[in-house]
Amino acid sequence: MRSLVTGGNGYFGHLLVERLVAAGDEVTVFDIDVTGAPSTARIVQGDIRDAAAVRAAVDGIDVVYHNVAQVPLVRDPDLLRSVNVDGTRLLLDACVDAGVAKVVHTSSSAVFGVPDENPVLPTTIPKPQEVYGHAKLAAEWACLRAVADGLDVGIVRPRTIVGHGRLGIFGILFDWIADGADPIVLGDGRNRYQFVHADDLADACVRAAGHDGPGVYNVGTDRFGTMFQTLDALCRHAGTGSRVRSLPAGPTALAMRASAALRLTPFAPYHWLMYSKSMWFDVDHVCEELGWRPRWSTDAMFAQSYDWFLAHRGDRDGASPHRRPARAGTLALLKRMTRLLPAAGRRA
């Protein structure tokens, strides 16, 4: 199979490329930054908004895995739209012209905002509540229009991705716990929150590529608990003496929003909207349609990710925002003060 991975030098794209190469595919990576790109793939440097570059990349390709996206931390709504929406439309048009057999588009659970009910079902109507979620939903609409015009497109919506090498905001969490500082939940931490391991997501994408006909797949682990339980299990795994602490949800969300606006902290709207809220997918439809089953529980994926962080703490790959730790900003000060905060919940 001749496969193209857009954003193939990002965190998830890089992992997906390695999986496809191992399976015997001829893989092309298309990315605007190819520093440290996989040496096992053909590399095409280009911008997803450049029609000529995109058309050259899709020429002769059987399956396109579309992962290029500006991340939620981007503060420019025009950039979010031009890359996430306009770039997706341009890619889909190029795929039609090139006769690409299948496109797998990686979307986001942010299209649902804070859901009215859990679990989120395949029939749940998307309701994004911030700019990134709106852009990802508009990209999905572009995919659905392409399907109506005859292109075979699968849409995969992952929950929050965790896995070896996944840093970003998780890099701050792991740094705190490694140094014995206490992680924080908002409120009592009883909100149920689902994640997905990057390997399980890659498996779902490959299976979607092999599925004949379009589909929409909500992907997450089937073994997860509350936010407190997740962080408490990680603290116990680390064994550094860290203990989960609590801050009031409402005032802290306001502080997160204000500090982000002043560029003092690395938060995006999705963080203060969702960190104290429950959200999880029903994944039965993915299991039934694609024969997919998540291998990783939340506790196992966080333990693996934390252990990877420790082993590579001084070795940073800066090509992707998700492959380097976010800048802590004023959170570095809060890190020193966590022991003054009230403890959250009780250890299991």
Secondary structure, DSSP 8 states (H G I E B T S, - for coil): -EEEEETTTSHHHHHHHHHHHHTT-EEEEEES--TT--TTSEEEE--TT-HHHHHHHHTT-SEEEE-----TT---HHHHHIIIIIHHHHHHHHHHHHT-SEEEEE--GGGG-S-SSSSB-TT------SHHHHHHHHHHHHHHHHHHTT--EEEEEE-EEE-TT--BHHHHHHHHHHTT---EEETTS--BB-EEEHHHHHHHHHHHHTSSS-EEEEE--S---BHHHHHHHHHHHHTS----EEE-HHHHHHHHHHHHHTTSS---HHHHHHTTS-B-B--HHHHHHH-------HHHHHHHHHHHHHHTTT---TTSGGGSB---TTHHHHHTTGGGS-B-S---
